[in-house]
Amino acid sequence: MYKRVNWKWVVAATIVFACFIAFILPWQSEKSKEATGGGESPDSSFLYSADELYQMAEHYGEAGRSAYIQARFTFDMIWPLAYLFLLVILISILYRALPATSRWRWINLLPFLGWGMDMLENVGASLVMFRYPEQTPVIAELTPVFTLLKWCMIYASFAALVPGLLVIAFHYFRKRKVNK
């Protein structure tokens, strides 16, 4: 990834992400509120319990649960790819100034952990919604963990951009000093 990334990829990833934020997320949010009756969603929660997940399933009703499941396997398969694309590209371009042997270069894989947890959250929450009112004990207990880990990995990925900016700035100034 470090060899292939360039500023064209940064622009493309930023445009895709910005379009999702500006147009697609608000539309999907409104659509979701209509279908589920508003309220909390496992995807946007940071901390919740299995009992709260069942309460969401109850609140959504049959049509809301169906719409929730459909959104997880349509929209919520594409949106994570948009943030994954942005984060991997940005982290890769910022950390590529490090030596190829640096372990810090592995940090561009951090967004994949967030993406993976997001996919596990989607499957887990969808199974709970699909089976409701039947209980899905193990999945219902694991899904909030997947959600928490998803948000931790995504926030950590965005936080990794800050030291990445310092890496690239240090590299730029060091290079200018050597060229003088």
C-alpha positions in Angstrom: 0.0 0.0 0.0 2.8 2.4 0.9 4.3 2.1 -2.6 1.0 2.6 -4.4 -0.6 5.5 -2.4 -0.3 9.0 -3.9 -2.1 12.3 -3.6 -4.6 11.4 -6.3 -5.8 8.5 -4.0 -6.0 11.0 -1.1 -8.2 13.3 -3.1 -10.4 10.4 -4.4 -10.8 9.0 -0.9 -11.6 12.4 0.6 -14.2 13.1 -2.1 -15.9 9.7 -1.6 -15.9 10.1 2.2 -17.2 13.7 2.0 -20.0 12.7 -0.4 -21.1 10.0 2.0 -21.0 12.4 4.9 -22.9 15.2 3.1 -25.4 13.2 1.1 -25.7 9.5 1.7 -25.5 9.4 5.5 -28.3 12.0 6.1 -30.5 10.3 3.6 -29.9 6.9 5.2 -30.4 8.3 8.7 -33.8 9.8 7.7 -34.8 6.5 6.0 -33.8 4.5 9.1 -35.7 6.8 11.5 -38.8 6.4 9.4 -38.5 2.6 9.3 -37.6 2.0 12.9 -39.5 4.8 14.6 -36.4 6.7 15.5 -34.6 6.0 18.7 -31.3 4.3 19.4 -29.4 2.1 17.0 -26.7 -0.4 17.7 -24.6 1.0 14.9 -24.4 4.5 16.4 -24.2 3.5 20.0 -20.9 3.3 21.8 -22.0 1.3 24.8 -25.1 -0.8 25.2 -26.0 -4.2 26.6 -27.7 -7.3 25.2 -30.9 -6.2 27.0 -30.8 -2.8 25.3 -30.3 -4.6 21.9 -33.5 -6.6 22.6 -35.3 -3.4 23.6 -34.2 -1.8 20.3 -35.6 -4.8 18.5 -38.9 -4.5 20.3 -39.1 -0.8 19.7 -38.4 -1.2 15.9 -41.3 -3.6 15.4 -41.4 -6.2 12.6 -41.2 -3.7 9.7 -38.4 -1.7 11.4 -36.4 -4.9 12.1 -36.7 -5.9 8.5 -35.6 -2.5 7.3 -32.7 -2.5 9.8 -31.5 -5.9 8.5 -31.8 -4.8 4.9 -29.8 -1.6 5.6 -27.0 -3.7 7.2 -26.6 -5.7 4.1 -26.9 -2.9 1.6 -25.9 0.6 2.8 -23.8 -0.7 5.8 -21.7 -2.8 3.6 -20.7 0.2 1.4 -20.3 2.9 4.1 -17.6 1.0 6.0 -15.6 0.7 2.7 -15.7 4.5 2.3 -14.2 5.2 5.8 -11.8 2.2 5.4 -10.6 3.6 2.1 -10.1 7.1 3.5 -8.3 6.0 6.7 -6.0 3.4 5.0 -5.0 6.0 2.3 -4.4 8.8 4.7 -2.5 6.7 7.2 -0.4 5.2 4.4 0.5 8.5 2.9 1.4 10.0 6.2 3.5 7.1 7.5 5.2 6.2 4.3 8.1 8.6 5.3 9.1 6.1 7.9 11.7 3.5 7.0 10.3 0.4 5.4 11.5 -1.7 8.4 9.6 0.4 10.9 6.9 -1.4 12.8 4.9 1.8 12.9 4.1 1.3 9.2 1.7 -1.5 10.3 -0.6 1.2 11.7 -2.3 1.5 8.3 -3.9 -1.9 9.1 -5.7 -0.5 12.1 -8.7 0.7 10.0 -9.2 -2.9 8.9 -9.8 -3.9 12.5 -12.5 -1.3 12.8 -14.0 -2.5 9.5 -13.9 -6.1 10.7 -15.6 -5.3 13.9 -18.2 -3.3 12.0 -19.0 -6.3 9.8 -19.3 -8.6 12.9 -21.6 -6.0 14.5 -23.8 -5.9 11.4 -24.1 -9.7 11.4 -24.7 -10.0 15.1 -27.3 -7.2 15.3 -29.0 -8.5 12.2 -29.2 -12.1 13.7 -30.7 -10.7 16.9 -33.2 -8.6 14.9 -34.1 -11.5 12.6 -34.7 -14.0 15.4 -36.5 -11.6 17.7 -38.5 -12.3 19.9 -36.5 -15.5 20.2 -33.3 -14.9 22.2 -29.9 -15.2 20.7 -27.8 -15.2 23.8 -24.2 -15.5 22.7 -24.6 -13.3 19.7 -26.6 -10.7 21.7 -23.8 -10.6 24.3 -21.0 -10.3 21.7 -22.6 -7.7 19.4 -22.2 -4.8 21.9 -18.5 -5.9 22.3 -18.1 -5.7 18.5 -19.7 -2.3 18.5 -17.4 -1.0 21.2 -14.3 -2.4 19.5 -15.4 -1.0 16.2 -15.7 2.5 17.6 -12.4 2.2 19.5 -10.6 1.1 16.3 -12.2 3.8 14.1 -11.3 6.5 16.7 -7.8 5.1 17.1 -7.4 5.2 13.3 -8.5 8.9 13.1 -6.2 9.6 16.1 -3.3 8.0 14.3 -3.6 10.8 11.7 -2.2 13.3 14.3 1.2 11.6 14.8 1.2 10.8 11.1 1.0 14.6 10.4 4.0 15.0 12.7 5.9 12.2 10.9 5.4 13.8 7.5 6.2 17.3 8.8 9.4 16.1 10.5 10.3 14.3 7.3 9.6 17.4 5.2 11.7 19.7 7.3 14.5 17.3 7.7 14.6 16.8 3.9 14.6 20.6 3.4 17.4 21.0 5.9 19.6 18.4 4.1 18.9 20.0 0.7 20.1 23.4 1.8 
